[in-house]
Amino acid sequence: MITRRELLAGMGASVALGAGCGDGPDAPPDAAADAGFDDDVPADADAGAFTEAVDFLHGVASGDPLADRVILWTRVTPRGGARGQVAVRWELSASLDFAAILAQGELVTSAARDFTVKVDAAGLPAGATLYYRFAVGAVRSPVGRTRTTPTGAVERVRLAVVSCASLAHGYFHVYREIAERLDLDAVVHLGDYIYEYPSGFYGDVRPYDPPTEIVSLTDYRRRHGWYKRDPDLRAMHQQHPMIAVWDDHEFANNAWEGGAEAHMPRTEGEWRDRKAAAMRAYFEWMPLREQPDGRIWRRFAFGDLVDLVMLDTRIWARPQPLPGNSPMLDDPHRNLLGDAQEQWFFQAVTTSSARWKVVGQQVRMAHLQPKFNADTWEGFPASRSRFFDVLARMRADDVVVLTGDIHTCWAMDLTPDPFDRDAYDPRTGRGSLGVELIVSGVTSPGHPPEVEAEIPGLIRQNPHMRYGNASQRGYILLDCDAQRAQGEWFLLPHGSVEQRERRRAAFNAGWLTRRGDNHLTQAGNPSLPREGAAPPAPWEPA
């Protein structure tokens, strides 16, 4: 059992140390989940026995960029199953030749944190593209490319937005394409970075390691490592910093604070233990800046142009979902975010001086008829009403909500009652308080192509809905300048994620909100790439 104190202590250590326990994801797919593994390896095990024969099998990654710092991540794999401590050097430069080192250091990792390495590199120039690498003895990692956030007056911000990557459903062509867009400021991942299912249960294109459903700390670590062996995911991490939040599949399907629809305590143990294991592995394996209490809600400023507010609508405080006919559904005390996160969220949006207040979160916020879905803001109507009330009362304009989770693409105005024509005019946008852009899955399936025929009728039923695509996979490119924030859906051809041979995503639709309008207008063309992007880090072999 992992206690809360042990979890928080491990989280606090990761920024400085970044080491963990586990036989790791390098075992073959048919290896038993817990074979030969000791979850209680102490942090000082084999102290002084530094291992220098290692490989960097999981690439490098960066994340949570600020104006003066960024998280750098890697994982070392000791050869021959060695379990001693490993001294890892890191360095960061403004140039690919590393002629001038801006920051450097050395840290020690071990089995106590699964040989992961994480450092918060500080004292960096704002708005700069930088290169970093790790080394153990004479063995060097691939070079990574990252970027700090800008300060002051900013002309343009470009973000790639992704969600829902079921490895079992196919190949990560979307990640490779994003890696090749060198003019991005960051990648925003809205959750379901991994899936917890066993091989063949949900998708059968590629197998999982471990092949069983993941429940223990060992399992979650191995699954994260299995994902980071994917060359396309590694390529995206290698070229761009990531700003990520989890959703349910980093834990279990339809998770909430106190349980999950798919968690079976009689056979899978206590939920608190499974949740703690999933959190610990996530913090070890993901390039995010950790907080002592385990929160992942946080804020990023891109100068005076964009404030990016990331939420946890899944694990932090969400109560158990209720059916649509429950008399408790409208209880004002039911809070999707919890009181502390909700107050922080409202303040972050209403006090921001940035032109665009962009919210990254997991589940659909806008209304949708005729189907009720308890696993959205719809299942917590008091929380949604409070947010809309705050936007209206505080006159907080230019809010863009980014959403994942549902494997489909949507563009919608956000309004308290889209079906009341006195309160909302879909022709002019009067009564809209913001907009919501929903991204499909990287690979996770939507609906069969024939369902697309139903989209026009659904849009007629929902006057605030501007665009929908229910079947294709892809990503959103969010391009912001002083006059508009434009969401662009780039989608893959049907059936392409199931094939290893790569096909490119095509521009499918663009919708924008103009400064002060708070509603969506169709964009005719995709935005132009930003000129002068820094060169890529040397690509790893595919």
Order of alpha helices (4+ residues) and beta strands (2+ residues): alpha-beta-beta-beta-beta-beta-beta-beta-beta-beta-beta-beta-alpha-beta-alpha-alpha-beta-beta-beta-alpha-alpha-beta-beta-alpha-beta-alpha-beta-beta-beta-alpha-beta-beta-beta-beta-beta
